[in-house]
Amino acid sequence: MQFLFVCLFSPLGASSSSERRIDHMRTAEQKTYLLMAILLGGLAMLGPISIDIFLPAVPNMAADLHVSIGSIELTLTAIFVGNAFGQILYGPLSDRLGRKPVVLVTLFLFAITTIAVAQASTLEPILLWRFVQGVLLASGRIIANAAARDQYEGERLGKLISLIFIVSVSASVFNPLIGGILVANFGWQSVFLVMTFYATCLFFAVLFYFNETLLKKDKSAVNPIQLYNNFVFISKNKEFSTCMLSGGFAVAGFVAFLSSSPGVANSAFGLDPQTYSFYFAGVISVLLVVTYGSSHFVHKIGMHPLILTGGILQALGGASMLIFTWMEIKEPWVIFAPMAVFLIGFSFFYPLSTAKALTPFKAMTGTASSFLGFFQNLMGAFVSATLAIFIDGTAIPMAIAIAICGVASALTYVSIGARPTSQA
C-alpha cells in the first residue's frame, strides 16, 4: 500500500517541487534584471543630472558672471566635447581593469569637480571644469552599456538598454524643476552641490550593490596598436557603422535642443527659468512614457521596425519645428510640441539602435561602446558649438539643426541599412 502511494503521488510532488524551483529561479532572475536596470540606469543618469538640472541656471549664471547666454551655453559644449573624448577611454580601460573599479574612480573625481565649479567666480575655470566633468561622466553610460552587453544579447539586451534609458531619463523630468527651485532660492552654485551629493550616493551604491560583470579581462585592450586594430575592425561592421552614424544624428538633434532651448525659451518667448522647467519636464515625460512602452514591444515587434518608426518620427518632429518657427509663431508650443514628436521617435531609435550596434561584439563590448559613444557625442558637441556661434535670439537656428539631424538620422538608417552580423 505504501509502495502504491509513493508510485502514485511522488511524481506529482516532485513535479510540484520542480515547478516551485523554476518559479523561484525566474523570480530571482527578474529581481537581478531589475536591480541591474536600476544600477546601470543610475550610472547612465550621471549625464542627465549634469546637464538637465543646470539648464534653468543659464540666464542667472550669465547675469551673475556678466557674460552672454551664448557664453554660458558653451559650458554645455565643453561637457559634450569632454564626454566625447571620455567615451574613447572607458571602454578599453574597463575591458582591461573591469567595470566596477573604473566607475568608482570616476565617480569620486566627478564629485570633486562639481565642488570646484560651485566655487568658481569666472567663466574660464567653469569651462575647464565642465570639460573635465564631461570626460568623467562618460564612464556612466559607456560602462552601463558594456555591463548590459556582458550579461545579455539580442532583444533581451535591447529591452535592458531601454530600461536603463528609462531610469536615466526619469530624472530629466524632475531635474529642471529642481534646478529652477534651487536657482531661485539658493543661487546657481547650488545645482552643482546637488551633483556632488548624487555622485557620492551613486559611489556607495556601486561599491556595495554592483557585482563585476566582466568575467574575463582583456590584457591587450589598452595596447595602442591593439586598440587601433579593434577600432578598425569594429568600424568595418556595416550594422555597427549604420547605427553609429544614424544614432549620432539623433543624439545631435537632442543635444541641439538641450543646449539651445534655455536661451531660446527666454529670449524668443520670454519664459522664466521655472516656467521653462515645466515645459521641459512635459517634453521629457513623453520620452519616458514611450521608452517604457517600447521596452515591452521590442520582443513582439523586433528592433528593426521600431528603429525605423523612430527615425520617421524624428524627421517629422524636426521638420514641423522648422516650419512653425519659420512662420514666426510667437508661442512656446512651436518648439516644445514638435520636440515631443522628435523625442517619441528618439525613444524608439536611440536605445534600440545602440543595442543593435553592440550585439555583434561580445568579446570587445567596452571598446565598441566607447567607439559608438565617442562618435555620437562628438557629433553632438559639434552641433552645440555651432549653435552657440549662430545664436540670434530666435528659435530658427535651433529648429534648422534639429530638422537636419532628424531627417539625416532616418535617411542614414534607411539608405545604408543594418543587417545582422555574426558576433565578434
ABEGO torsion letter per residue (X at the ends): XAAAAAAAAAAAAAAAAAAAAAAAAAAAAAAAAAAAAAAAAAAAAAAAAAAAAAAAAAAAAAAAAGBBAAAAAAAAAAAAAAAAAAAAAAAAAAAAAEAAAAAAAAAAAAAAAAAAAAABABAAAAAAAAAAAAAAAAAAAAAAAAAAAAABBEAAAAAAAAAAAAAAAAAAAAAAAAAAAAAAAAEAAAAAAAAAAAAAAAAAAAAAABBBABABBBAAAABAAAAAAAAAAAAABAAAAAAAAAAAAAAAAAAAAAAAAAAAAAAAAGBBAAAAAAAAAAAAAAAAAAAAAAAAAAAAAEAAAAAAAAAAAAAAAAAAAAAAAAAGBBBAAAAAAAAAAAAAAAAAAAAAAAAAAAAABAAAAAAAAAAAAAAAAAAAAAAAAAAAAABAGBAAAAAAAAAAAAAAAAAAAAAAEBBBBBBX
